[in-house]
Amino acid sequence: MATIEEFEKIDIRVGTIKEVSINKKARKPAYKLKIDFGEEIGIKTSSAQITRCYEEEELIGKQIVAVVNFPPRQIADVKSEVLVLGSDSKQGIILLRPTLEAENGDKIC
């Protein structure tokens, strides 16, 4: 079981998707995302397996929630700097998103 102290070490923030393209070399279908997390964190890249539920065009401008303090991972030819969060549902990964517009970089608590 995780403690509250362990949970508090995870830095989860709101960001806005600015660019989307196919991560062509990923083993499983995925998008390469450029996400704006505001002035403090800046724009970060992520590879996200969300192609079953989302088209590229509809993702531009959407706010998402992501872990921003995990070490980067190499996903095919993409350096994934943040982990975009979603639910693993029957229809595919469904993004976790704020229900109201938030500031890029806002912390999830």
Biopython code that builds the backbone (N, CA, C, O; Angstrom):
import numpy as np
from Bio.PDB.StructureBuilder import StructureBuilder

atoms = [
    (1, "MET", "N", (0.845, -1.173, 0.000)),
    (1, "MET", "CA", (0.000, 0.000, 0.000)),
    (1, "MET", "C", (0.895, 1.242, 0.000)),
    (1, "MET", "O", (1.885, 1.295, 0.730)),
    (2, "ALA", "N", (0.556, 2.213, -0.795)),
    (2, "ALA", "CA", (1.313, 3.471, -0.863)),
    (2, "ALA", "C", (0.891, 4.389, 0.278)),
    (2, "ALA", "O", (-0.256, 4.373, 0.725)),
    (3, "THR", "N", (1.847, 5.184, 0.732)),
    (3, "THR", "CA", (1.542, 6.159, 1.772)),
    (3, "THR", "C", (1.251, 7.512, 1.128)),
    (3, "THR", "O", (1.569, 7.731, -0.041)),
    (4, "ILE", "N", (0.651, 8.407, 1.888)),
    (4, "ILE", "CA", (0.378, 9.753, 1.381)),
    (4, "ILE", "C", (1.694, 10.471, 1.068)),
    (4, "ILE", "O", (1.758, 11.268, 0.133)),
    (5, "GLU", "N", (2.724, 10.194, 1.835)),
    (5, "GLU", "CA", (4.028, 10.815, 1.590)),
    (5, "GLU", "C", (4.593, 10.368, 0.237)),
    (5, "GLU", "O", (5.190, 11.170, -0.481)),
    (6, "GLU", "N", (4.407, 9.099, -0.108)),
    (6, "GLU", "CA", (4.864, 8.614, -1.411)),
    (6, "GLU", "C", (4.061, 9.261, -2.541)),
    (6, "GLU", "O", (4.627, 9.655, -3.561)),
    (7, "PHE", "N", (2.750, 9.370, -2.361)),
    (7, "PHE", "CA", (1.904, 10.002, -3.372)),
    (7, "PHE", "C", (2.300, 11.456, -3.592)),
    (7, "PHE", "O", (2.317, 11.931, -4.728)),
    (8, "GLU", "N", (2.617, 12.162, -2.519)),
    (8, "GLU", "CA", (2.960, 13.582, -2.616)),
    (8, "GLU", "C", (4.252, 13.822, -3.395)),
    (8, "GLU", "O", (4.503, 14.948, -3.825)),
    (9, "LYS", "N", (5.071, 12.798, -3.583)),
    (9, "LYS", "CA", (6.301, 12.931, -4.373)),
    (9, "LYS", "C", (6.021, 12.978, -5.870)),
    (9, "LYS", "O", (6.870, 13.421, -6.644)),
    (10, "ILE", "N", (4.841, 12.526, -6.285)),
    (10, "ILE", "CA", (4.485, 12.502, -7.705)),
    (10, "ILE", "C", (3.934, 13.865, -8.081)),
    (10, "ILE", "O", (2.976, 14.347, -7.477)),
    (11, "ASP", "N", (4.549, 14.486, -9.089)),
    (11, "ASP", "CA", (4.155, 15.821, -9.543)),
    (11, "ASP", "C", (3.231, 15.667, -10.748)),
    (11, "ASP", "O", (3.679, 15.362, -11.853)),
    (12, "ILE", "N", (1.932, 15.882, -10.519)),
    (12, "ILE", "CA", (0.915, 15.721, -11.557)),
    (12, "ILE", "C", (0.401, 17.109, -11.912)),
    (12, "ILE", "O", (-0.014, 17.867, -11.036)),
    (13, "ARG", "N", (0.430, 17.440, -13.210)),
    (13, "ARG", "CA", (0.079, 18.787, -13.660)),
    (13, "ARG", "C", (-0.897, 18.754, -14.836)),
    (13, "ARG", "O", (-1.066, 17.741, -15.514)),
    (14, "VAL", "N", (-1.528, 19.904, -15.044)),
    (14, "VAL", "CA", (-2.408, 20.118, -16.190)),
    (14, "VAL", "C", (-1.575, 20.706, -17.326)),
    (14, "VAL", "O", (-0.727, 21.570, -17.103)),
    (15, "GLY", "N", (-1.823, 20.232, -18.536)),
    (15, "GLY", "CA", (-1.161, 20.776, -19.719)),
    (15, "GLY", "C", (-2.120, 20.800, -20.888)),
    (15, "GLY", "O", (-3.166, 20.153, -20.859)),
    (16, "THR", "N", (-1.759, 21.554, -21.927)),
    (16, "THR", "CA", (-2.567, 21.645, -23.139)),
    (16, "THR", "C", (-1.789, 21.071, -24.316)),
    (16, "THR", "O", (-0.639, 21.444, -24.550)),
    (17, "ILE", "N", (-2.419, 20.167, -25.053)),
    (17, "ILE", "CA", (-1.787, 19.557, -26.220)),
    (17, "ILE", "C", (-1.679, 20.598, -27.328)),
    (17, "ILE", "O", (-2.676, 21.197, -27.730)),
    (18, "LYS", "N", (-0.460, 20.807, -27.816)),
    (18, "LYS", "CA", (-0.192, 21.786, -28.873)),
    (18, "LYS", "C", (0.055, 21.145, -30.233)),
    (18, "LYS", "O", (-0.312, 21.718, -31.259)),
    (19, "GLU", "N", (0.672, 19.966, -30.257)),
    (19, "GLU", "CA", (0.981, 19.272, -31.512)),
    (19, "GLU", "C", (0.759, 17.778, -31.331)),
    (19, "GLU", "O", (0.983, 17.225, -30.254)),
    (20, "VAL", "N", (0.313, 17.135, -32.410)),
    (20, "VAL", "CA", (0.085, 15.689, -32.404)),
    (20, "VAL", "C", (0.593, 15.114, -33.722)),
    (20, "VAL", "O", (0.344, 15.672, -34.791)),
    (21, "SER", "N", (1.305, 13.995, -33.634)),
    (21, "SER", "CA", (1.699, 13.252, -34.833)),
    (21, "SER", "C", (1.777, 11.782, -34.455)),
    (21, "SER", "O", (1.823, 11.436, -33.275)),
    (22, "ILE", "N", (1.791, 10.932, -35.451)),
    (22, "ILE", "CA", (1.889, 9.486, -35.216)),
    (22, "ILE", "C", (3.320, 9.149, -34.789)),
    (22, "ILE", "O", (4.283, 9.615, -35.397)),
    (23, "ASN", "N", (3.445, 8.338, -33.743)),
    (23, "ASN", "CA", (4.750, 7.792, -33.357)),
    (23, "ASN", "C", (4.938, 6.541, -34.217)),
    (23, "ASN", "O", (4.596, 5.433, -33.803)),
    (24, "LYS", "N", (5.483, 6.735, -35.413)),
    (24, "LYS", "CA", (5.525, 5.704, -36.445)),
    (24, "LYS", "C", (6.294, 4.443, -36.054)),
    (24, "LYS", "O", (5.968, 3.355, -36.528)),
    (25, "LYS", "N", (7.294, 4.569, -35.210)),
    (25, "LYS", "CA", (8.124, 3.417, -34.887)),
    (25, "LYS", "C", (7.719, 2.712, -33.590)),
    (25, "LYS", "O", (8.355, 1.735, -33.197)),
    (26, "ALA", "N", (6.677, 3.194, -32.928)),
    (26, "ALA", "CA", (6.221, 2.548, -31.691)),
    (26, "ALA", "C", (5.680, 1.152, -32.004)),
    (26, "ALA", "O", (5.062, 0.945, -33.048)),
    (27, "ARG", "N", (5.913, 0.194, -31.104)),
    (27, "ARG", "CA", (5.422, -1.170, -31.300)),
    (27, "ARG", "C", (3.895, -1.224, -31.293)),
    (27, "ARG", "O", (3.293, -1.951, -32.083)),
    (28, "LYS", "N", (3.268, -0.450, -30.395)),
    (28, "LYS", "CA", (1.812, -0.342, -30.339)),
    (28, "LYS", "C", (1.443, 1.037, -30.867)),
    (28, "LYS", "O", (2.195, 1.989, -30.661)),
    (29, "PRO", "N", (0.302, 1.171, -31.544)),
    (29, "PRO", "CA", (-0.087, 2.474, -32.094)),
    (29, "PRO", "C", (-0.079, 3.564, -31.019)),
    (29, "PRO", "O", (-0.646, 3.392, -29.940)),
    (30, "ALA", "N", (0.574, 4.689, -31.332)),
    (30, "ALA", "CA", (0.704, 5.779, -30.363)),
    (30, "ALA", "C", (0.870, 7.106, -31.088)),
    (30, "ALA", "O", (1.284, 7.164, -32.245)),
    (31, "TYR", "N", (0.534, 8.167, -30.368)),
    (31, "TYR", "CA", (0.769, 9.519, -30.851)),
    (31, "TYR", "C", (1.964, 10.122, -30.124)),
    (31, "TYR", "O", (2.209, 9.828, -28.954)),
    (32, "LYS", "N", (2.695, 10.963, -30.828)),
    (32, "LYS", "CA", (3.705, 11.818, -30.218)),
    (32, "LYS", "C", (2.996, 13.142, -29.925)),
    (32, "LYS", "O", (2.457, 13.777, -30.831)),
    (33, "LEU", "N", (2.999, 13.549, -28.665)),
    (33, "LEU", "CA", (2.313, 14.767, -28.239)),
    (33, "LEU", "C", (3.323, 15.806, -27.778)),
    (33, "LEU", "O", (4.298, 15.469, -27.106)),
    (34, "LYS", "N", (3.098, 17.060, -28.132)),
    (34, "LYS", "CA", (3.817, 18.200, -27.568)),
    (34, "LYS", "C", (2.811, 18.891, -26.661)),
    (34, "LYS", "O", (1.748, 19.316, -27.114)),
    (35, "ILE", "N", (3.147, 19.004, -25.373)),
    (35, "ILE", "CA", (2.203, 19.486, -24.373)),
    (35, "ILE", "C", (2.783, 20.689, -23.646)),
    (35, "ILE", "O", (3.924, 20.649, -23.184)),
    (36, "ASP", "N", (2.001, 21.757, -23.543)),
    (36, "ASP", "CA", (2.410, 22.987, -22.863)),
    (36, "ASP", "C", (1.981, 22.917, -21.407)),
    (36, "ASP", "O", (0.791, 22.835, -21.102)),
    (37, "PHE", "N", (2.973, 22.951, -20.499)),
    (37, "PHE", "CA", (2.728, 22.928, -19.061)),
    (37, "PHE", "C", (2.994, 24.286, -18.411)),
    (37, "PHE", "O", (3.206, 24.353, -17.200)),
    (38, "GLY", "N", (2.987, 25.355, -19.184)),
    (38, "GLY", "CA", (3.169, 26.696, -18.627)),
    (38, "GLY", "C", (4.629, 27.076, -18.486)),
    (38, "GLY", "O", (5.529, 26.319, -18.850)),
    (39, "GLU", "N", (4.844, 28.275, -17.945)),
    (39, "GLU", "CA", (6.190, 28.859, -17.870)),
    (39, "GLU", "C", (7.174, 28.043, -17.041)),
    (39, "GLU", "O", (8.324, 27.875, -17.447)),
    (40, "GLU", "N", (6.748, 27.537, -15.898)),
    (40, "GLU", "CA", (7.663, 26.830, -14.987)),
    (40, "GLU", "C", (8.239, 25.558, -15.613)),
    (40, "GLU", "O", (9.428, 25.281, -15.461)),
    (41, "ILE", "N", (7.412, 24.787, -16.312)),
    (41, "ILE", "CA", (7.824, 23.490, -16.852)),
    (41, "ILE", "C", (8.096, 23.555, -18.352)),
    (41, "ILE", "O", (9.017, 22.906, -18.848)),
    (42, "GLY", "N", (7.301, 24.332, -19.067)),
    (42, "GLY", "CA", (7.493, 24.482, -20.506)),
    (42, "GLY", "C", (6.774, 23.418, -21.316)),
    (42, "GLY", "O", (5.834, 22.781, -20.840)),
    (43, "ILE", "N", (7.229, 23.238, -22.542)),
    (43, "ILE", "CA", (6.628, 22.257, -23.455)),
    (43, "ILE", "C", (7.404, 20.949, -23.345)),
    (43, "ILE", "O", (8.631, 20.921, -23.436)),
    (44, "LYS", "N", (6.660, 19.877, -23.150)),
    (44, "LYS", "CA", (7.249, 18.544, -23.001)),
    (44, "LYS", "C", (6.635, 17.607, -24.039)),
    (44, "LYS", "O", (5.539, 17.842, -24.548)),
    (45, "THR", "N", (7.373, 16.540, -24.337)),
    (45, "THR", "CA", (6.951, 15.545, -25.314)),
    (45, "THR", "C", (6.511, 14.275, -24.599)),
    (45, "THR", "O", (7.073, 13.899, -23.570)),
    (46, "SER", "N", (5.498, 13.621, -25.157)),
    (46, "SER", "CA", (5.052, 12.339, -24.625)),
    (46, "SER", "C", (4.623, 11.439, -25.773)),
    (46, "SER", "O", (4.146, 11.916, -26.803)),
    (47, "SER", "N", (4.795, 10.139, -25.591)),
    (47, "SER", "CA", (4.235, 9.153, -26.506)),
    (47, "SER", "C", (3.063, 8.518, -25.772)),
    (47, "SER", "O", (3.231, 7.972, -24.682)),
    (48, "ALA", "N", (1.869, 8.589, -26.373)),
    (48, "ALA", "CA", (0.664, 8.113, -25.690)),
    (48, "ALA", "C", (-0.118, 7.155, -26.587)),
    (48, "ALA", "O", (-0.369, 7.449, -27.756)),
    (49, "GLN", "N", (-0.495, 6.019, -26.033)),
    (49, "GLN", "CA", (-1.247, 4.998, -26.768)),
    (49, "GLN", "C", (-2.742, 5.305, -26.678)),
    (49, "GLN", "O", (-3.495, 4.585, -26.022)),
    (50, "ILE", "N", (-3.157, 6.368, -27.339)),
    (50, "ILE", "CA", (-4.547, 6.824, -27.265)),
    (50, "ILE", "C", (-5.204, 6.860, -28.647)),
    (50, "ILE", "O", (-6.206, 7.549, -28.837)),
    (51, "THR", "N", (-4.649, 6.128, -29.605)),
    (51, "THR", "CA", (-5.125, 6.192, -30.988)),
    (51, "THR", "C", (-6.486, 5.542, -31.185)),
    (51, "THR", "O", (-7.179, 5.882, -32.144)),
    (52, "ARG", "N", (-6.898, 4.623, -30.320)),
    (52, "ARG", "CA", (-8.202, 3.959, -30.489)),
    (52, "ARG", "C", (-9.360, 4.896, -30.178)),
    (52, "ARG", "O", (-10.437, 4.751, -30.755)),
    (53, "CYS", "N", (-9.163, 5.845, -29.288)),
    (53, "CYS", "CA", (-10.269, 6.710, -28.852)),
    (53, "CYS", "C", (-10.203, 8.125, -29.408)),
    (53, "CYS", "O", (-11.193, 8.854, -29.347)),
    (54, "TYR", "N", (-9.039, 8.535, -29.957)),
    (54, "TYR", "CA", (-8.876, 9.929, -30.363)),
    (54, "TYR", "C", (-8.232, 10.037, -31.732)),
    (54, "TYR", "O", (-7.319, 9.283, -32.068)),
    (55, "GLU", "N", (-8.724, 10.991, -32.521)),
    (55, "GLU", "CA", (-8.111, 11.364, -33.792)),
    (55, "GLU", "C", (-7.129, 12.498, -33.517)),
    (55, "GLU", "O", (-7.308, 13.274, -32.578)),
    (56, "GLU", "N", (-6.091, 12.584, -34.344)),
    (56, "GLU", "CA", (-5.065, 13.620, -34.156)),
    (56, "GLU", "C", (-5.678, 15.017, -34.017)),
    (56, "GLU", "O", (-5.357, 15.749, -33.080)),
    (57, "GLU", "N", (-6.561, 15.381, -34.952)),
    (57, "GLU", "CA", (-7.092, 16.749, -35.008)),
    (57, "GLU", "C", (-7.859, 17.124, -33.750)),
    (57, "GLU", "O", (-7.794, 18.273, -33.312)),
    (58, "GLU", "N", (-8.587, 16.175, -33.158)),
    (58, "GLU", "CA", (-9.417, 16.509, -31.998)),
    (58, "GLU", "C", (-8.601, 16.699, -30.720)),
    (58, "GLU", "O", (-9.110, 17.236, -29.736)),
    (59, "LEU", "N", (-7.349, 16.268, -30.728)),
    (59, "LEU", "CA", (-6.521, 16.399, -29.524)),
    (59, "LEU", "C", (-5.912, 17.796, -29.369)),
    (59, "LEU", "O", (-5.623, 18.224, -28.252)),
    (60, "ILE", "N", (-5.717, 18.500, -30.471)),
    (60, "ILE", "CA", (-5.111, 19.832, -30.409)),
    (60, "ILE", "C", (-5.987, 20.750, -29.546)),
    (60, "ILE", "O", (-7.188, 20.882, -29.782)),
    (61, "GLY", "N", (-5.363, 21.379, -28.545)),
    (61, "GLY", "CA", (-6.082, 22.295, -27.667)),
    (61, "GLY", "C", (-6.730, 21.641, -26.463)),
    (61, "GLY", "O", (-7.232, 22.344, -25.586)),
    (62, "LYS", "N", (-6.737, 20.312, -26.390)),
    (62, "LYS", "CA", (-7.328, 19.630, -25.232)),
    (62, "LYS", "C", (-6.378, 19.699, -24.045)),
    (62, "LYS", "O", (-5.164, 19.552, -24.186)),
    (63, "GLN", "N", (-6.960, 19.926, -22.877)),
    (63, "GLN", "CA", (-6.170, 19.860, -21.656)),
    (63, "GLN", "C", (-6.124, 18.422, -21.173)),
    (63, "GLN", "O", (-7.101, 17.680, -21.285)),
    (64, "ILE", "N", (-4.980, 18.042, -20.638)),
    (64, "ILE", "CA", (-4.770, 16.690, -20.128)),
    (64, "ILE", "C", (-4.119, 16.788, -18.754)),
    (64, "ILE", "O", (-3.760, 17.872, -18.293)),
    (65, "VAL", "N", (-3.976, 15.642, -18.116)),
    (65, "VAL", "CA", (-3.299, 15.528, -16.826)),
    (65, "VAL", "C", (-2.132, 14.573, -17.023)),
    (65, "VAL", "O", (-2.288, 13.512, -17.629)),
    (66, "ALA", "N", (-0.946, 14.952, -16.504)),
    (66, "ALA", "CA", (0.239, 14.110, -16.709)),
    (66, "ALA", "C", (1.184, 14.189, -15.517)),
    (66, "ALA", "O", (1.230, 15.191, -14.803)),
    (67, "VAL", "N", (1.935, 13.113, -15.318)),
    (67, "VAL", "CA", (3.026, 13.104, -14.336)),
    (67, "VAL", "C", (4.225, 13.731, -15.026)),
    (67, "VAL", "O", (4.628, 13.303, -16.107)),
    (68, "VAL", "N", (4.797, 14.762, -14.383)),
    (68, "VAL", "CA", (5.891, 15.498, -15.022)),
    (68, "VAL", "C", (7.258, 15.250, -14.379)),
    (68, "VAL", "O", (8.258, 15.809, -14.831)),
    (69, "ASN", "N", (7.317, 14.422, -13.332)),
    (69, "ASN", "CA", (8.611, 14.225, -12.677)),
    (69, "ASN", "C", (9.102, 12.780, -12.679)),
    (69, "ASN", "O", (9.903, 12.403, -11.823)),
    (70, "PHE", "N", (8.638, 11.967, -13.624)),
    (70, "PHE", "CA", (9.242, 10.661, -13.845)),
    (70, "PHE", "C", (10.434, 10.847, -14.776)),
    (70, "PHE", "O", (10.459, 11.804, -15.551)),
    (71, "PRO", "N", (11.422, 9.957, -14.720)),
    (71, "PRO", "CA", (12.535, 10.058, -15.668)),
    (71, "PRO", "C", (12.035, 9.852, -17.102)),
    (71, "PRO", "O", (11.087, 9.096, -17.312)),
    (72, "PRO", "N", (12.651, 10.507, -18.087)),
    (72, "PRO", "CA", (12.247, 10.306, -19.485)),
    (72, "PRO", "C", (12.431, 8.848, -19.900)),
    (72, "PRO", "O", (13.321, 8.153, -19.410)),
    (73, "ARG", "N", (11.567, 8.401, -20.817)),
    (73, "ARG", "CA", (11.661, 7.047, -21.379)),
    (73, "ARG", "C", (11.732, 7.151, -22.886)),
    (73, "ARG", "O", (11.073, 7.995, -23.493)),
    (74, "GLN", "N", (12.529, 6.298, -23.484)),
    (74, "GLN", "CA", (12.616, 6.252, -24.937)),
    (74, "GLN", "C", (11.542, 5.305, -25.446)),
    (74, "GLN", "O", (11.570, 4.114, -25.137)),
    (75, "ILE", "N", (10.593, 5.823, -26.224)),
    (75, "ILE", "CA", (9.534, 5.018, -26.835)),
    (75, "ILE", "C", (9.758, 5.097, -28.344)),
    (75, "ILE", "O", (9.416, 6.088, -28.988)),
    (76, "ALA", "N", (10.337, 4.036, -28.887)),
    (76, "ALA", "CA", (10.765, 4.029, -30.293)),
    (76, "ALA", "C", (11.715, 5.213, -30.487)),
    (76, "ALA", "O", (12.742, 5.285, -29.812)),
    (77, "ASP", "N", (11.396, 6.147, -31.398)),
    (77, "ASP", "CA", (12.307, 7.274, -31.608)),
    (77, "ASP", "C", (11.839, 8.553, -30.892)),
    (77, "ASP", "O", (12.285, 9.650, -31.228)),
    (78, "VAL", "N", (10.943, 8.411, -29.907)),
    (78, "VAL", "CA", (10.428, 9.556, -29.156)),
    (78, "VAL", "C", (10.944, 9.507, -27.717)),
    (78, "VAL", "O", (10.816, 8.492, -27.033)),
    (79, "LYS", "N", (11.526, 10.618, -27.271)),
    (79, "LYS", "CA", (11.906, 10.745, -25.865)),
    (79, "LYS", "C", (10.667, 11.233, -25.120)),
    (79, "LYS", "O", (10.301, 12.405, -25.204)),
    (80, "SER", "N", (10.025, 10.319, -24.389)),
    (80, "SER", "CA", (8.791, 10.636, -23.679)),
    (80, "SER", "C", (9.167, 11.213, -22.313)),
    (80, "SER", "O", (9.687, 10.509, -21.447)),
    (81, "GLU", "N", (8.890, 12.516, -22.138)),
    (81, "GLU", "CA", (9.319, 13.236, -20.941)),
    (81, "GLU", "C", (8.269, 13.278, -19.835)),
    (81, "GLU", "O", (8.598, 13.527, -18.675)),
    (82, "VAL", "N", (7.003, 13.036, -20.191)),
    (82, "VAL", "CA", (5.919, 13.045, -19.206)),
    (82, "VAL", "C", (5.017, 11.846, -19.463)),
    (82, "VAL", "O", (4.978, 11.313, -20.573)),
    (83, "LEU", "N", (4.293, 11.426, -18.430)),
    (83, "LEU", "CA", (3.353, 10.318, -18.542)),
    (83, "LEU", "C", (1.939, 10.876, -18.521)),
    (83, "LEU", "O", (1.455, 11.329, -17.485)),
    (84, "VAL", "N", (1.277, 10.838, -19.681)),
    (84, "VAL", "CA", (-0.106, 11.294, -19.789)),
    (84, "VAL", "C", (-0.996, 10.242, -19.121)),
    (84, "VAL", "O", (-0.835, 9.045, -19.359)),
    (85, "LEU", "N", (-1.932, 10.694, -18.286)),
    (85, "LEU", "CA", (-2.770, 9.782, -17.522)),
    (85, "LEU", "C", (-4.118, 9.554, -18.187)),
    (85, "LEU", "O", (-4.702, 10.464, -18.774)),
    (86, "GLY", "N", (-4.596, 8.326, -18.085)),
    (86, "GLY", "CA", (-5.894, 7.968, -18.634)),
    (86, "GLY", "C", (-6.392, 6.686, -17.992)),
    (86, "GLY", "O", (-5.661, 6.014, -17.264)),
    (87, "SER", "N", (-7.646, 6.356, -18.273)),
    (87, "SER", "CA", (-8.206, 5.103, -17.775)),
    (87, "SER", "C", (-8.072, 4.042, -18.863)),
    (87, "SER", "O", (-8.254, 4.326, -20.047)),
    (88, "ASP", "N", (-7.754, 2.824, -18.451)),
    (88, "ASP", "CA", (-7.616, 1.700, -19.374)),
    (88, "ASP", "C", (-8.999, 1.066, -19.493)),
    (88, "ASP", "O", (-9.346, 0.168, -18.726)),
    (89, "SER", "N", (-9.779, 1.538, -20.453)),
    (89, "SER", "CA", (-11.170, 1.134, -20.613)),
    (89, "SER", "C", (-11.323, 0.140, -21.754)),
    (89, "SER", "O", (-10.391, -0.070, -22.531)),
    (90, "LYS", "N", (-12.504, -0.474, -21.855)),
    (90, "LYS", "CA", (-12.767, -1.450, -22.922)),
    (90, "LYS", "C", (-12.483, -0.871, -24.297)),
    (90, "LYS", "O", (-11.930, -1.556, -25.158)),
    (91, "GLN", "N", (-12.860, 0.396, -24.512)),
    (91, "GLN", "CA", (-12.705, 0.997, -25.840)),
    (91, "GLN", "C", (-11.306, 1.539, -26.091)),
    (91, "GLN", "O", (-11.006, 1.966, -27.206)),
    (92, "GLY", "N", (-10.444, 1.531, -25.082)),
    (92, "GLY", "CA", (-9.084, 2.038, -25.219)),
    (92, "GLY", "C", (-8.768, 2.987, -24.074)),
    (92, "GLY", "O", (-9.530, 3.087, -23.112)),
    (93, "ILE", "N", (-7.645, 3.680, -24.179)),
    (93, "ILE", "CA", (-7.239, 4.619, -23.130)),
    (93, "ILE", "C", (-8.052, 5.906, -23.279)),
    (93, "ILE", "O", (-8.079, 6.521, -24.345)),
    (94, "ILE", "N", (-8.715, 6.297, -22.188)),
    (94, "ILE", "CA", (-9.503, 7.528, -22.147)),
    (94, "ILE", "C", (-8.749, 8.521, -21.279)),
    (94, "ILE", "O", (-8.455, 8.245, -20.116)),
    (95, "LEU", "N", (-8.436, 9.678, -21.849)),
    (95, "LEU", "CA", (-7.647, 10.692, -21.152)),
    (95, "LEU", "C", (-8.338, 11.227, -19.908)),
    (95, "LEU", "O", (-9.552, 11.433, -19.895)),
    (96, "LEU", "N", (-7.545, 11.451, -18.856)),
    (96, "LEU", "CA", (-8.030, 12.187, -17.691)),
    (96, "LEU", "C", (-7.874, 13.665, -18.009)),
    (96, "LEU", "O", (-6.811, 14.100, -18.451)),
    (97, "ARG", "N", (-8.940, 14.443, -17.785)),
    (97, "ARG", "CA", (-8.941, 15.854, -18.153)),
    (97, "ARG", "C", (-9.663, 16.664, -17.095)),
    (97, "ARG", "O", (-10.573, 16.154, -16.441)),
    (98, "PRO", "N", (-9.271, 17.933, -16.914)),
    (98, "PRO", "CA", (-10.040, 18.798, -16.025)),
    (98, "PRO", "C", (-11.447, 19.001, -16.593)),
    (98, "PRO", "O", (-11.628, 19.040, -17.810)),
    (99, "THR", "N", (-12.439, 19.129, -15.710)),
    (99, "THR", "CA", (-13.813, 19.367, -16.174)),
    (99, "THR", "C", (-14.047, 20.840, -16.478)),
    (99, "THR", "O", (-14.978, 21.177, -17.208)),
    (100, "LEU", "N", (-13.223, 21.715, -15.933)),
    (100, "LEU", "CA", (-13.221, 23.139, -16.256)),
    (100, "LEU", "C", (-11.826, 23.499, -16.737)),
    (100, "LEU", "O", (-10.864, 22.803, -16.412)),
    (101, "GLU", "N", (-11.699, 24.576, -17.507)),
    (101, "GLU", "CA", (-10.383, 24.977, -17.985)),
    (101, "GLU", "C", (-9.506, 25.391, -16.809)),
    (101, "GLU", "O", (-9.925, 26.152, -15.938)),
    (102, "ALA", "N", (-8.291, 24.877, -16.805)),
    (102, "ALA", "CA", (-7.316, 25.183, -15.759)),
    (102, "ALA", "C", (-6.117, 25.865, -16.407)),
    (102, "ALA", "O", (-5.983, 25.864, -17.631)),
    (103, "GLU", "N", (-5.256, 26.441, -15.595)),
    (103, "GLU", "CA", (-4.016, 27.032, -16.093)),
    (103, "GLU", "C", (-3.030, 25.918, -16.400)),
    (103, "GLU", "O", (-2.926, 24.949, -15.648)),
    (104, "ASN", "N", (-2.302, 26.055, -17.513)),
    (104, "ASN", "CA", (-1.230, 25.099, -17.797)),
    (104, "ASN", "C", (-0.233, 25.146, -16.651)),
    (104, "ASN", "O", (0.212, 26.216, -16.236)),
    (105, "GLY", "N", (0.111, 23.963, -16.147)),
    (105, "GLY", "CA", (1.047, 23.873, -15.036)),
    (105, "GLY", "C", (0.383, 23.743, -13.687)),
    (105, "GLY", "O", (1.061, 23.465, -12.698)),
    (106, "ASP", "N", (-0.940, 23.935, -13.611)),
    (106, "ASP", "CA", (-1.624, 23.750, -12.321)),
    (106, "ASP", "C", (-1.351, 22.356, -11.789)),
    (106, "ASP", "O", (-1.364, 21.379, -12.537)),
    (107, "LYS", "N", (-1.102, 22.273, -10.472)),
    (107, "LYS", "CA", (-0.825, 20.999, -9.813)),
    (107, "LYS", "C", (-2.139, 20.291, -9.508)),
    (107, "LYS", "O", (-3.136, 20.916, -9.147)),
    (108, "ILE", "N", (-2.111, 18.967, -9.663)),
    (108, "ILE", "CA", (-3.219, 18.130, -9.250)),
    (108, "ILE", "C", (-2.976, 17.745, -7.798)),
    (108, "ILE", "O", (-1.885, 17.312, -7.429)),
    (109, "CYS", "N", (-4.004, 17.909, -6.989)),
    (109, "CYS", "CA", (-3.858, 17.610, -5.558)),
    (109, "CYS", "C", (-4.996, 16.742, -5.069)),
    (109, "CYS", "O", (-5.042, 16.389, -3.891)),
]
sb = StructureBuilder()
sb.init_structure("model")
sb.init_model(0)
sb.init_chain("A")
sb.init_seg("    ")
for serial, (resi, resn, name, xyz) in enumerate(atoms, 1):
    if name == "N":
        sb.init_residue(resn, " ", resi, " ")
    sb.init_atom(name, np.array(xyz, "f"), 0.0, 1.0, " ", f" {name:<3s}", serial, name[0])
structure = sb.get_structure()
